[in-house]
Structures are given as C-alpha cells and as structure tokens.
Amino acid sequence: MERIGIRQILSMGYYIENALVSSDKGYTAQGGLPGYEKTADGQESADGHHVYRNSHFIPMGFTFENYLPIEEYDASRRGVQADRLLVRDLLLTEEQISRYGQYLVRDTRAASRMLTVEDVFEESDRRAASACTEFAFSRTGFSAVTAKLAHPNLVFFSVPYDRGFTAYVDGQRTEILCVDFGLMAVPVPEGVHRVEFRYVPHGLRAALCVSALSLLLLVVLARRGRRGNASAGREVPVG
C-alpha cells in the first residue's frame, strides 16, 4: 500500500502470490495491493499461485505533464505523499529544468494536498495514455515507438541509468537524462518517433584495447625470446 507510486512508475503489471502461505499472511489478509485484481476465476492456479493484474498498469516509456525540482522533493519528502507524487511529477535537477523545463509545468501543489489512491489511479491512467505503443528488447538493449506527442517532451523509462547506455531518436543520437534518483529519460520531438537504447558496459572498449595491447606485447616478447634461444644454439664453443 505504502509504495503504490513507485510500483506504478516501474510498470509493475502483475503481483504473484504463493497460494500455500498461511491464511493470516496472504494477499487478502494483508490488505492487498490497491488497483490489483485477481485474474481468471479467482481460484488457486494449478502450480499453487494466485495472480493479480494491475488494472492501472503503465506500459514502459511514457511522459509527464508536471515536474518537480529534485532538490525540493528530496528536502521535503514525507512518506506516503512523496511516494504518490512519483506518478504525477518527473523529478529533475535545476540544470535539467533550465534546458527542458519548458516541456512541462512545475507542480506547485506538491505540498498543499495529499494525493489519494484515486488520484494516483487517475495520474496512472494519464501516464498510460502517453505510453509507447511498441516496446521490444534486442541483443544490445531495447527499442520503443512513442505515442503521438502533442509537443516535445521527455519520455521516461524506468530503467536504471548507466553510462554504458546510448540513446537514439529516429537514428540520431540524443542525450540521456538521469531523473528520479537514477532512472532514465530522453528528449523527444512532437509526433511519433522510434527510440532505441544500446548498451555496452562502460569501460569495456578501454579494457579491450588494454587487453589487445597486452596480448601484442606478449607475442613480441615471445618472438624475441625464441630468436634469442635460436642464436644461443648456433654459437660454437671455443676449445
């Protein structure tokens, strides 16, 4: 219950429960998860699990209408309210705001009213309406096709930020922003666009170069060693 906001922006579509747990520790006994509904006919599945579906699921790759300075959020966050704000506001640094703040509206309501569960569901449905229409993994990362954006915006992906990622919009490399304490967003123009993320572990290229040079040095030293041994074998002893 307390983490409804983070579950929503992480695109959690299902909750799976071991149906063999004792009745006082089960999903229903613990109050359940808001917005999750049991699938099928509500009976225990054949493998001993109950499956619950998020009826306000947000697909990967979506946009926000509002932002909140991350420093302001971090200084004043208060438990449940802070968690629920994650569904309404994209958290940006002051530098990011200076560059992309015109894409969104600053949230001036964050400290004035607690978001209810119903508010979270409404915001989740808005995020879902802006979500990418296609999403697929590849050998080197993942790609997505955005919904039709009415104006330029930051498209948010709940993937941990890593320097090994590079991003491309319609084949053109673009900046990756580290937002929401470590997740990713990319600037995308209005309209429909293809966004691709490619991943190579940071430092891998440098490590490969060092390994190649080391191997080359070993080969050179080995050849010199063989030549030295061959020369020594041709020496004629003096009697």
C-alpha positions in Angstrom: 0.0 0.0 0.0 2.7 2.5 1.0 4.7 2.0 -2.2 1.9 2.4 -4.7 3.6 5.3 -6.6 6.9 3.5 -7.2 5.1 0.3 -8.3 3.2 2.4 -10.9 6.2 4.1 -12.5 8.2 0.9 -12.5 5.5 -0.6 -14.8 4.6 -3.5 -12.5 1.8 -5.3 -14.3 1.3 -8.3 -12.0 1.5 -9.5 -8.4 2.1 -13.2 -7.9 1.4 -14.8 -4.6 2.2 -18.3 -3.3 -1.2 -19.7 -2.5 0.3 -22.1 0.0 1.2 -19.4 2.6 -0.9 -19.4 5.8 -4.2 -17.5 5.7 -3.0 -14.8 8.0 -0.1 -13.9 5.7 -2.0 -14.0 2.4 -2.7 -11.2 0.0 -6.3 -10.5 1.2 -5.3 -10.8 4.9 -2.6 -8.2 4.4 -4.9 -5.7 2.7 -4.0 -6.4 -0.8 -2.5 -4.0 -3.3 -4.7 -1.1 -4.5 -5.7 -1.5 -8.1 -4.8 -5.1 -8.5 -7.4 -7.7 -9.4 -7.3 -11.4 -9.3 -7.1 -13.0 -12.8 -9.2 -15.9 -14.2 -11.9 -17.2 -11.9 -10.2 -16.3 -8.7 -9.3 -19.9 -7.9 -5.9 -21.2 -6.9 -3.8 -21.8 -10.1 -2.6 -25.3 -10.9 1.0 -24.6 -9.7 -0.1 -23.1 -6.4 0.0 -19.4 -7.1 -2.5 -16.6 -7.3 -2.0 -14.0 -10.0 -3.2 -10.4 -9.6 -3.3 -7.9 -12.5 -2.7 -4.2 -12.2 -5.8 -2.5 -13.6 -4.0 0.8 -13.9 -0.8 -0.5 -15.5 1.5 2.0 -17.2 3.5 0.5 -20.1 7.2 1.3 -20.5 8.1 4.6 -22.0 5.7 7.4 -21.0 5.6 11.2 -20.4 4.6 13.5 -17.6 2.7 16.8 -17.6 4.4 18.1 -14.5 7.8 18.3 -13.0 9.3 18.9 -9.5 12.8 20.0 -8.7 14.5 17.0 -7.3 16.2 19.1 -4.6 12.9 20.4 -3.4 11.4 16.9 -3.4 14.3 15.5 -1.5 14.3 18.2 1.1 10.5 17.9 1.9 9.5 14.4 1.1 7.1 12.8 3.6 6.5 9.1 3.3 3.2 8.3 1.5 2.8 11.6 -0.1 6.4 11.5 -1.6 5.8 8.1 -3.0 2.5 9.1 -4.6 4.0 12.2 -6.2 6.2 10.0 -8.3 3.2 9.2 -10.5 2.4 12.9 -11.1 5.8 14.6 -11.2 9.0 13.9 -13.1 11.9 14.8 -10.7 14.5 17.0 -12.5 17.7 18.8 -11.4 18.0 22.5 -11.8 20.3 22.1 -14.8 17.7 19.8 -16.5 14.9 22.3 -15.7 16.9 25.1 -17.3 17.2 23.0 -20.5 13.9 21.1 -20.6 11.6 22.7 -18.1 9.6 24.4 -20.8 8.3 20.9 -21.9 6.4 20.5 -18.6 4.6 22.5 -15.9 6.1 23.0 -12.5 3.9 21.3 -9.8 3.0 24.0 -7.3 0.5 21.7 -5.4 3.0 19.2 -4.1 3.0 20.5 -0.5 -0.6 21.6 -0.3 -2.7 18.5 -0.7 -2.2 14.7 -0.1 -2.8 12.6 -3.2 -5.5 10.0 -2.6 -5.3 6.5 -4.0 -7.9 7.6 -6.6 -5.7 10.5 -7.6 -2.8 8.0 -8.1 -5.1 5.9 -10.4 -6.1 8.9 -12.4 -2.5 10.0 -12.8 -1.5 6.5 -13.8 -4.2 6.4 -16.5 -2.8 9.7 -17.8 0.7 8.3 -17.9 -0.6 5.1 -19.6 -2.3 7.1 -22.3 1.0 8.7 -23.2 3.0 5.4 -23.2 4.9 3.9 -26.0 2.8 1.8 -28.4 5.6 -0.7 -29.1 8.4 -1.9 -26.9 11.0 -4.7 -27.6 14.2 -6.0 -26.3 17.2 -6.6 -28.5 20.7 -8.2 -28.1 22.2 -4.8 -27.3 19.4 -3.1 -25.4 15.8 -2.2 -26.2 13.7 0.0 -28.5 10.2 1.6 -28.4 7.8 3.6 -30.6 6.3 6.6 -28.8 2.7 7.6 -28.7 1.9 10.7 -30.8 3.3 13.5 -28.7 1.4 16.8 -28.9 4.6 18.8 -28.2 8.3 18.0 -27.4 8.6 16.2 -24.1 10.9 14.0 -22.0 10.0 10.3 -22.4 10.6 8.4 -19.2 11.9 4.8 -19.0 12.0 3.1 -15.6 15.4 1.6 -16.4 18.4 2.3 -14.1 20.7 5.0 -15.5 24.1 3.7 -16.6 26.9 5.4 -18.5 27.0 2.3 -20.8 23.7 3.3 -22.5 23.5 5.4 -25.6 20.1 6.6 -27.0 18.9 7.3 -30.5 15.7 9.0 -31.7 14.9 8.0 -35.3 18.6 7.0 -35.6 20.0 10.3 -34.3 22.0 10.1 -31.1 20.4 12.0 -28.2 21.1 12.9 -24.6 20.1 10.6 -21.7 18.9 12.3 -18.6 19.3 10.8 -15.1 16.0 11.5 -13.4 14.0 10.3 -10.4 17.2 9.4 -8.4 18.6 7.1 -11.1 16.2 6.3 -13.9 16.3 7.5 -17.5 14.5 10.0 -19.7 15.3 11.2 -23.2 14.1 14.4 -25.0 11.8 13.6 -28.0 10.2 16.0 -30.5 6.5 16.2 -31.1 4.9 13.4 -33.2 5.6 9.7 -33.3 9.2 8.6 -33.0 11.3 5.5 -32.6 13.6 5.5 -29.5 16.5 3.0 -29.3 18.8 2.3 -26.4 22.0 0.4 -26.9 24.1 -0.8 -24.1 27.9 -1.5 -23.8 29.3 -1.8 -20.3 31.1 1.5 -19.5 34.9 1.0 -19.8 34.6 -2.2 -21.9 36.2 -0.7 -25.0 39.1 0.6 -23.0 39.5 -2.7 -21.3 39.5 -4.5 -24.7 42.2 -2.1 -26.0 44.4 -2.7 -23.0 43.9 -6.5 -23.4 44.8 -6.3 -27.1 47.9 -4.3 -26.4 48.9 -6.6 -23.6 48.5 -9.6 -25.9 50.5 -7.9 -28.6 53.3 -7.2 -26.2 53.3 -10.8 -25.0 53.6 -12.0 -28.7 56.5 -9.6 -29.3 58.3 -10.7 -26.2 57.7 -14.4 -27.0 59.2 -14.0 -30.5 62.2 -12.2 -29.2 62.7 -14.9 -26.6 62.6 -17.6 -29.4 65.1 -15.6 -31.5 67.5 -15.3 -28.5 67.3 -19.0 -27.8 68.0 -19.8 -31.5 71.0 -17.5 -31.6 72.4 -19.1 -28.5 72.1 -22.5 -30.1 74.2 -21.5 -33.1 77.2 -20.4 -31.0 80.3 -22.5 -31.5 82.2 -23.3 -28.2 85.9 -22.4 -28.1 88.2 -25.4 -27.4 
